[in-house]
Amino acid sequence: MKISHIFSFPLLILMLLSCNEDDQQPQSSCLTENFFSAYPIRNFKMGFTSWPAAPGQQAVDDTYEFLANNADIYSEHIDSNIPWQAWTDGTPLPKAFTDNIDSRVANRVASLKLLVSISLLNLIRSDLAPDFDGNAPSYIQMNDKAIEDAYVKHVSYIVDRLQPDYLVIAVEVNELKVYSETKWIEYKALIREVKQKIRQKYPNLMVSESFTLHTLYQPNVTDKQAYQEDVINYMNTLDLVSISFYPYLNQLIRTEEYQLIFDFLHEKVTKPIAFAETAFFAEDLVVQSFGLNIQGDECKQNAYLETLLTNAQDQDYEFVIWWAYKDFDELWETFPEDLKGLGRLWRDTGLLDENDNTRIAQTTWDIVLKK
């Protein structure tokens, strides 16, 4: 899981209580016989983000090679600082920013469709993303003209460089409403103007915004119904609704639990759906700093993947993006100590483990990808 998500749901993470599942299933019994055989063809795209499993260029190369051979779409998820000052006053862009984009351009997998997701918001989704000096841009309202103009330039630069087929123009936007109703209203005004300009420049680009499904279903707000109605009404104004879903962040571990949320999504959302990011852990999740002890294994991971792919087929999703193709233990070792507990929540969600051993979910993925 990406570091940004490690910060995206602090309230939900704190809600996770220590829990223990029933005894694990024998690994050989949980690959569903003839899974997906009832469907003659697959009607949605499948892929991963470019999140690497380790630091260094070799891990990056390995990631893109895996994507090329195991997907028909992939995602470049750009969830970092925004050079607001440079876009505003025309000064040179920060090298850290241009190097990031240059690397993604150099590794573009031409044979695959490309989703680019860009985060307008900061890591906890409470305000605009900071500049590269760590400071948030100043504004009177979030939809100030200066903010609008800078973000249009930011998005345009990334789209021009990467030439995506799909664009998530802002990530996990419903989290902002949890923090501030005023900023949520200003956000909608801002992004309406930004989308209008981006669509004028790129008329063939499918533009979307992403929403955290687990927060939509269980928002930490006083009036749950009002929150859901407002966000869902907004979702139903879009051409494509992109979803971010990590069910275990809300203690949704069993198939019947997260299937209820899929059903909720399909009942409420009337527009086409895509899963821009999702995953499920495959090893025990023990994080002492949060008092967590959640039993995980390949079978639980595979059960979620089977459920996800079946819903994608039955509901005609546009695409499904699994976060990390491989466990990122080596990369996790480089995290600052104060982030390791949080990073541990997503470390073991790969379809391959850290030693490149194939998990049962990879077999399920292969079955469906071949359709």
C-alpha positions as CSV (number, residue, x, y, z in Angstrom):
1,M,0.0,0.0,0.0
2,K,1.2,3.5,-0.7
3,I,2.6,5.7,2.0
4,S,-0.1,8.3,1.4
5,H,-2.8,5.7,2.3
6,I,-0.9,5.0,5.5
7,F,-2.0,8.5,6.4
8,S,-5.3,8.6,4.6
9,F,-7.5,7.0,7.3
10,P,-6.1,7.8,10.8
11,L,-9.5,7.7,12.4
12,L,-10.4,4.3,10.7
13,I,-7.0,2.9,11.7
14,L,-7.6,3.8,15.3
15,M,-11.0,2.1,15.1
16,L,-9.4,-1.2,14.3
17,L,-9.5,-3.4,17.4
18,S,-7.7,-6.5,18.1
19,C,-9.6,-9.4,16.6
20,N,-8.9,-13.0,15.8
21,E,-10.5,-15.0,13.1
22,D,-11.4,-18.7,13.1
23,D,-8.7,-21.3,12.4
24,Q,-7.2,-20.8,8.9
25,Q,-8.4,-22.9,6.0
26,P,-6.1,-25.4,4.5
27,Q,-4.4,-23.5,1.6
28,S,-5.3,-26.2,-0.9
29,S,-9.0,-25.9,-0.3
30,C,-9.6,-22.2,-1.0
31,L,-9.1,-21.9,-4.8
32,T,-12.7,-22.1,-6.0
33,E,-13.1,-24.9,-8.5
34,N,-14.0,-23.6,-12.0
35,F,-13.9,-20.0,-10.8
36,F,-15.1,-17.6,-13.5
37,S,-15.8,-20.5,-15.9
38,A,-19.4,-19.3,-16.3
39,Y,-18.2,-16.2,-18.1
40,P,-17.1,-16.7,-21.7
41,I,-15.2,-13.4,-21.7
42,R,-14.0,-10.8,-19.2
43,N,-15.6,-7.4,-19.6
44,F,-13.3,-5.2,-17.5
45,K,-9.7,-4.3,-17.5
46,M,-7.2,-5.6,-14.8
47,G,-4.0,-4.2,-13.5
48,F,-1.8,-2.9,-10.7
49,T,-0.1,0.4,-9.7
50,S,3.6,0.9,-10.3
51,W,4.3,0.7,-6.6
52,P,7.7,-1.1,-6.3
53,A,8.5,-3.8,-3.7
54,A,12.0,-2.5,-2.8
55,P,14.1,0.6,-3.2
56,G,16.3,1.0,-6.2
57,Q,16.1,0.9,-10.0
58,Q,16.0,-2.9,-10.2
59,A,12.8,-3.0,-8.2
60,V,11.3,-0.4,-10.5
61,D,12.3,-2.4,-13.6
62,D,10.9,-5.6,-12.1
63,T,7.6,-3.8,-11.4
64,Y,7.1,-2.6,-14.9
65,E,8.1,-6.0,-16.3
66,F,5.5,-7.7,-14.1
67,L,2.8,-5.1,-15.2
68,A,3.6,-5.7,-18.9
69,N,3.0,-9.5,-18.5
70,N,0.2,-9.6,-16.0
71,A,-2.2,-6.8,-16.8
72,D,-4.0,-4.9,-19.6
73,I,-4.1,-1.6,-17.7
74,Y,-1.8,-0.1,-15.0
75,S,-1.9,3.0,-12.7
76,E,0.6,5.8,-12.1
77,H,-0.6,7.1,-8.7
78,I,0.9,10.6,-8.1
79,D,0.1,11.3,-4.5
80,S,2.7,13.8,-3.4
81,N,3.5,17.5,-3.0
82,I,2.3,19.9,-5.7
83,P,4.6,22.7,-6.9
84,W,2.0,25.4,-6.3
85,Q,4.5,28.3,-6.2
86,A,6.2,27.3,-9.4
87,W,2.9,26.9,-11.2
88,T,1.8,30.4,-9.9
89,D,4.9,32.5,-10.6
90,G,6.5,30.6,-13.4
91,T,9.7,29.7,-11.5
92,P,11.4,26.4,-12.4
93,L,9.7,23.2,-11.2
94,P,11.3,21.3,-8.3
95,K,13.7,18.7,-9.5
96,A,12.0,16.1,-7.2
97,F,8.8,16.6,-9.1
98,T,10.2,16.5,-12.6
99,D,12.4,13.5,-11.8
100,N,9.3,11.7,-10.5
101,I,7.4,12.3,-13.7
102,D,10.4,11.7,-16.0
103,S,10.8,8.3,-14.4
104,R,7.2,7.3,-15.0
105,V,7.5,8.6,-18.6
106,A,10.6,6.5,-19.2
107,N,8.9,3.4,-18.0
108,R,5.6,3.9,-19.9
109,V,4.2,0.5,-20.8
110,A,3.0,1.2,-24.3
111,S,1.1,-2.1,-24.6
112,L,-1.2,-1.3,-21.7
113,K,-3.9,1.2,-21.0
114,L,-2.9,3.8,-18.4
115,L,-4.7,5.3,-15.5
116,V,-3.2,8.3,-13.9
117,S,-4.4,9.3,-10.5
118,I,-3.4,12.7,-9.1
119,S,-4.1,13.8,-5.6
120,L,-5.2,17.4,-5.1
121,L,-5.4,16.8,-1.3
122,N,-2.9,16.2,1.4
123,L,-2.1,12.8,2.9
124,I,-5.0,12.8,5.4
125,R,-7.3,14.4,2.8
126,S,-8.1,17.4,5.1
127,D,-6.9,20.2,2.8
128,L,-4.9,20.9,-0.3
129,A,-1.6,19.1,-0.8
130,P,1.4,21.0,0.4
131,D,4.1,22.5,-1.8
132,F,7.6,21.1,-1.9
133,D,8.7,23.3,0.9
134,G,6.1,21.5,3.1
135,N,3.8,24.5,3.3
136,A,0.2,24.5,2.1
137,P,-0.8,27.1,-0.4
138,S,-2.5,30.2,1.0
139,Y,-6.0,30.9,-0.1
140,I,-9.2,32.6,1.0
141,Q,-11.4,29.8,-0.4
142,M,-10.2,26.5,-1.8
143,N,-11.7,27.5,-5.2
144,D,-9.7,30.7,-5.5
145,K,-8.8,31.5,-9.1
146,A,-5.1,31.2,-8.3
147,I,-5.6,27.7,-7.0
148,E,-7.7,26.7,-9.9
149,D,-5.2,28.0,-12.5
150,A,-2.2,26.3,-10.7
151,Y,-4.0,23.0,-10.5
152,V,-5.0,23.1,-14.2
153,K,-1.3,23.6,-15.1
154,H,-0.3,20.8,-12.8
155,V,-2.8,18.3,-14.2
156,S,-2.1,19.4,-17.8
157,Y,1.7,18.9,-17.3
158,I,1.2,15.4,-16.1
159,V,-1.4,14.5,-18.8
160,D,0.9,15.9,-21.5
161,R,3.8,13.9,-20.3
162,L,2.1,10.6,-19.6
163,Q,-0.7,10.6,-22.1
164,P,-3.1,8.5,-20.0
165,D,-6.3,6.8,-21.2
166,Y,-8.1,7.5,-17.8
167,L,-7.5,10.3,-15.3
168,V,-8.5,10.4,-11.7
169,I,-8.2,14.2,-11.2
170,A,-8.5,14.1,-7.4
171,V,-8.1,11.2,-5.0
172,E,-10.4,10.1,-2.2
173,V,-12.3,13.3,-2.2
174,N,-15.1,12.3,0.1
175,E,-12.6,12.2,3.0
176,L,-12.5,16.0,2.8
177,K,-16.2,16.2,3.7
178,V,-15.5,14.3,7.0
179,Y,-13.1,17.1,8.0
180,S,-14.9,20.2,6.7
181,E,-18.3,20.8,5.1
182,T,-17.1,24.2,3.9
183,K,-14.1,22.9,2.2
184,W,-16.1,20.1,0.6
185,I,-18.4,22.7,-1.0
186,E,-15.4,24.7,-2.1
187,Y,-13.7,21.6,-3.5
188,K,-16.7,20.8,-5.7
189,A,-16.7,24.4,-7.0
190,L,-13.0,24.2,-7.7
191,I,-12.9,20.8,-9.4
192,R,-15.9,21.7,-11.5
193,E,-13.9,24.5,-13.1
194,V,-10.7,22.5,-13.4
195,K,-12.5,19.6,-15.1
196,Q,-14.2,21.9,-17.5
197,K,-10.8,23.2,-18.6
198,I,-9.2,19.8,-18.7
199,R,-12.0,18.4,-20.8
200,Q,-11.6,21.3,-23.2
201,K,-7.9,20.5,-23.6
202,Y,-8.3,16.7,-23.7
203,P,-11.8,15.9,-25.1
204,N,-11.1,12.2,-25.5
205,L,-9.8,11.7,-21.9
206,M,-12.1,9.9,-19.4
207,V,-12.0,12.0,-16.3
208,S,-13.0,10.8,-12.9
209,E,-12.6,11.4,-9.1
210,S,-12.1,8.7,-6.5
211,F,-14.0,8.0,-3.3
212,T,-13.2,5.8,-0.4
213,L,-15.9,3.2,-0.3
214,H,-15.2,2.1,3.3
215,T,-15.6,5.7,4.5
216,L,-18.7,6.2,2.4
217,Y,-20.3,3.1,4.0
218,Q,-19.2,3.9,7.6
219,P,-18.4,7.6,7.8
220,N,-17.1,9.0,11.1
221,V,-19.7,11.8,11.1
222,T,-22.7,12.8,13.2
223,D,-25.3,12.5,10.4
224,K,-24.4,9.4,8.4
225,Q,-27.4,9.5,6.2
226,A,-26.9,13.1,5.2
227,Y,-23.2,12.5,4.5
228,Q,-24.0,9.5,2.3
229,E,-26.8,11.2,0.4
230,D,-24.6,14.2,-0.4
231,V,-21.6,12.2,-1.6
232,I,-23.7,9.7,-3.6
233,N,-25.6,12.5,-5.3
234,Y,-22.3,14.0,-6.3
235,M,-20.9,10.7,-7.4
236,N,-23.9,10.3,-9.7
237,T,-23.0,13.5,-11.6
238,L,-19.8,12.0,-12.8
239,D,-19.1,10.1,-16.1
240,L,-17.1,7.4,-14.2
241,V,-17.0,6.8,-10.4
242,S,-13.6,5.6,-9.2
243,I,-13.4,3.6,-6.0
244,S,-10.7,3.2,-3.4
245,F,-11.5,0.2,-1.1
246,Y,-9.5,-1.5,1.6
247,P,-12.2,-3.3,3.5
248,Y,-10.1,-4.5,6.4
249,L,-9.5,-0.9,7.5
250,N,-13.1,-1.1,8.8
251,Q,-12.7,-4.6,10.1
252,L,-14.5,-6.1,7.1
253,I,-12.7,-9.4,6.9
254,R,-15.4,-11.9,5.8
255,T,-16.9,-12.3,2.4
256,E,-20.4,-11.6,3.5
257,E,-19.3,-8.4,5.2
258,Y,-17.6,-6.8,2.3
259,Q,-20.2,-8.1,-0.2
260,L,-22.8,-6.0,1.7
261,I,-20.7,-2.9,0.8
262,F,-20.4,-4.0,-2.9
263,D,-24.2,-4.3,-2.8
264,F,-24.5,-0.9,-1.2
265,L,-22.3,0.6,-3.9
266,H,-24.3,-1.0,-6.8
267,E,-27.6,0.1,-5.3
268,K,-26.6,3.7,-4.8
269,V,-24.4,4.5,-7.7
270,T,-26.0,4.8,-11.1
271,K,-22.9,5.7,-13.2
272,P,-20.2,3.4,-14.5
273,I,-17.8,2.2,-11.8
274,A,-14.0,1.5,-11.7
275,F,-11.8,0.4,-8.8
276,A,-8.8,2.7,-8.9
277,E,-7.1,1.0,-6.0
278,T,-7.8,-1.9,-3.7
279,A,-6.1,-4.8,-1.9
280,F,-6.3,-7.3,0.9
281,F,-3.7,-8.6,3.3
282,A,-2.4,-12.2,3.0
283,E,-0.5,-12.7,6.3
284,D,-1.2,-12.1,10.0
285,L,-1.6,-8.4,10.6
286,V,0.1,-7.7,14.0
287,V,0.8,-4.1,14.9
288,Q,1.5,-3.8,18.6
289,S,1.4,0.0,18.5
290,F,-2.2,-0.2,17.5
291,G,-3.1,-3.2,19.5
292,L,-3.8,-5.2,16.3
293,N,-3.8,-8.9,15.9
294,I,-5.8,-9.8,12.9
295,Q,-5.3,-13.3,11.4
296,G,-4.7,-13.3,7.7
297,D,-3.8,-15.8,5.1
298,E,-3.8,-16.5,1.4
299,C,-7.4,-17.9,1.5
300,K,-8.8,-14.7,3.0
301,Q,-7.0,-12.7,0.4
302,N,-8.2,-14.9,-2.4
303,A,-11.8,-14.8,-1.2
304,Y,-11.7,-11.0,-1.4
305,L,-10.1,-11.1,-4.9
306,E,-12.7,-13.6,-6.1
307,T,-15.5,-11.4,-4.7
308,L,-14.0,-8.3,-6.3
309,L,-13.6,-9.8,-9.7
310,T,-17.1,-11.4,-9.7
311,N,-18.6,-8.1,-8.9
312,A,-16.5,-6.4,-11.5
313,Q,-17.9,-8.8,-14.1
314,D,-21.5,-8.8,-13.0
315,Q,-21.6,-5.0,-12.7
316,D,-19.5,-4.2,-15.8
317,Y,-16.8,-2.2,-14.0
318,E,-14.4,-0.3,-16.3
319,F,-11.3,-1.6,-14.6
320,V,-9.9,-3.0,-11.4
321,I,-6.5,-1.9,-10.0
322,W,-4.8,-4.0,-7.3
323,W,-2.4,-1.8,-5.3
324,A,0.9,-3.7,-5.1
325,Y,1.7,-6.8,-7.2
326,K,4.3,-7.9,-4.6
327,D,4.8,-7.6,-0.8
328,F,7.0,-4.6,-0.2
329,D,9.0,-5.8,2.9
330,E,12.3,-4.4,1.5
331,L,10.8,-1.0,0.8
332,W,9.1,-1.1,4.2
333,E,12.4,-1.6,5.9
334,T,13.4,1.9,4.6
335,F,10.4,3.6,6.2
336,P,11.1,5.8,9.2
337,E,10.4,4.0,12.4
338,D,7.4,6.1,13.2
339,L,5.8,5.0,10.0
340,K,6.5,1.3,10.1
341,G,3.5,0.4,12.2
342,L,1.2,2.1,9.7
343,G,3.1,0.8,6.7
344,R,2.7,-2.7,8.1
345,L,-1.1,-2.5,7.4
346,W,-0.5,-2.7,3.7
347,R,2.9,-4.4,3.4
348,D,1.7,-8.0,2.8
349,T,-1.1,-7.4,0.2
350,G,0.8,-8.5,-2.9
351,L,-0.2,-11.4,-5.1
352,L,3.4,-12.4,-4.7
353,D,5.1,-12.6,-1.4
354,E,8.4,-10.8,-0.7
355,N,10.4,-13.8,-2.0
356,D,8.4,-13.9,-5.3
357,N,6.4,-16.9,-4.3
358,T,3.1,-17.0,-6.0
359,R,0.0,-16.7,-3.8
360,I,-3.3,-18.4,-4.5
361,A,-4.7,-15.0,-5.5
362,Q,-2.2,-14.8,-8.3
363,T,-3.7,-18.0,-9.7
364,T,-7.1,-16.5,-9.5
365,W,-5.9,-13.4,-11.2
366,D,-4.3,-15.4,-14.0
367,I,-7.5,-17.3,-14.6
368,V,-9.6,-14.2,-15.0
369,L,-6.9,-12.2,-17.0
370,K,-6.9,-14.9,-19.7
371,K,-10.6,-14.5,-20.4
